[in-house]
Amino acid sequence: MAAFLEAVPARIRTLGAYQPGKSIRQAEQESGVSCIKLASNENPYGPSPLAVAAMQRELAGVNFYPDQDSLDLRAALATYAGVQPEQVLPTAGSSDLILLLLRLLLGPGSNAVGGDLSFFLYRIMTKSVGGTLKQVPMVNHAYDLDAIAAAIDHNTRVVLLANPNNPTGTLFTADEFERFLDKVPARVVVALDEAYSDYAEEFAVRRNVVWSRAFDYVRQGRNVLVLRTFSKAHGLAAVRCGWGAGPAELIGMLAKLRTLFSVSSVAQAAALAALGDLEHIHKSAIANAEGEAALSHALAEAGYPGVPTWGNFIFVETGEPALEVAAKLEKQGVIVRPMKAWGAPTAIRVSIGTSAQNELFLTAFRKVMPAH
Ligand SMILES: Cc1ncc(COP(=O)(O)O)c(C=O)c1O
């Protein structure tokens, strides 16, 4: 090892890199067949057309640095959430904001609490700042909120909850969350990661459930940081824009930690336009709910029922080594996400695609999996 690397803390040297879903190009090179990607919970219907037009308009001005304070976007997000602009912070994707929060509050000797089958990035990011993640066992693939509350100790600074949860797609209701929040000491920040909010909202209407009152807690000044993203229903994953809403003092500190100009002018313009493109969001969420019904039904018929989902993906227990299942599906032209690294060695997560993509997946799945 180079001498200068001895100064690097062991936790960074041993840090595993986040393994994103395989790109179509790489999968096609490896498998030699043309592929579709259902591995990263992206919007299969593309970006908001209004966002594309806004980005095109913005391009001629990229010789200027962007607005560091994202004033227009911040104002629009504050109106959307019904909170004050000082309570809102756009970042380069919501994962950037999770890292800022952990950098701010966590370090050697302190911990975050979460579930043991949740967004893999939480683990990497917690470790990268020197803290530990107390991973509380899930029950029926869902968070056990009572056990999570009980796991909070004197060294806990943050609770990390994805709702719906990635990768299992499970949800806790607004009432369940409120009962949980009442048990969390005020010195602990609850990061309520609602990356899949637009999909959950559509399911919640269909299933007659109140799934979230997240912005109420911000208005009430509670110890909650709500995280949202433009990477999912808005179809802007490559543009890198997410945002959070929380106590103004917390937001102010997080803002100071940001990388300068990390939200580009192109991203700000895209997000602003996408936020207002209700038609695109609704169309995407409705198509997702319809795709979910078809896919879940077909998987159950094939003998592999997925975990009932509130997001744009389905977690499927295959009973076979996940890496092998994913490799076989790839040979059939479908990229899914094996869940081995996430803690589920025999499960895959498949994103809900267009109906044609879902059909391709099902055909491939039936071909490679033993009949049940
Ligand atoms: C639960 C959850 N939070 C956050 C993110 C990160 O999204 P972004 O693209 O905004 O960084 C994802 C992406 O898959 C996610 O599943």
The ligand as an ORCA input file, in Angstrom:
! r2SCAN-3c Opt
* xyz 0 1
  C     -35.073      4.638     -0.556
  C     -34.216      5.445     -1.475
  N     -33.735      6.601     -1.056
  C     -32.961      7.372     -1.839
  C     -32.625      6.972     -3.113
  C     -31.661      7.797     -3.886
  O     -32.209      8.547     -4.840
  P     -31.435      9.745     -5.522
  O     -31.345      9.386     -6.944
  O     -32.292     10.936     -5.256
  O     -30.088      9.913     -4.874
  C     -33.109      5.761     -3.610
  C     -32.732      5.310     -4.954
  O     -32.936      4.227     -5.377
  C     -33.918      4.971     -2.760
  O     -34.364      3.792     -3.158
*
